[in-house]
């Protein structure tokens, strides 16, 4: 229950920061960007504005420690997805996904490169037909590669390349899927 106030008031995060290293603290990130349809799973030419609110855990596993202070670590991440479909048969997608966050931290402790690959589920306002999604329930898998730079004690900026696949796991015929690739930009706050 101690996390409930933080979940409700994310703007207060800098005030309650624990002062730990950026990667050894809880972190909220809010990211958005632009994705475009790739591949040939559907004839629809999707363009999507993905927005995700992600919670990353403190370090759960240190894979490697360098003599110079660099580290390769693993953290948990879970994201709430809010996507606006600006081109395509549907209008929006709401969902979640989860994955490990593999992060290489430079010796300064202020810059990291991160990679995640995982999946989840969600809800889309399916349009049906030959081009649209055949049902509202969707499943997703994603990969995200990016960089994080600390700009203040508890605040960082993030930029990345993001791929997401939305599918209904062959539960309808036809079975169109959305494969979208693009970029994300965001801000992170530790506590």
Buried (B, 14 or more C-beta within 10 A) or exposed (E): EEEEEBEEEEEEBEEEBEEBBBBBBBBBBBBBBBBEBBEEBBEBEBBBBBBBBBBBBBBEEEEEEEEEEBBBBBBBBBBBBBBEBEEBBBEBBEBBBBBBBBBBBBEEBBBBBBBBBBBBEBBBBBBBEEBBBBBEBBBBBBBBBBBBEBEEEBBBBBBBEBBBBBBBEEEBEEBBBBBBBBBBBBEBBBB
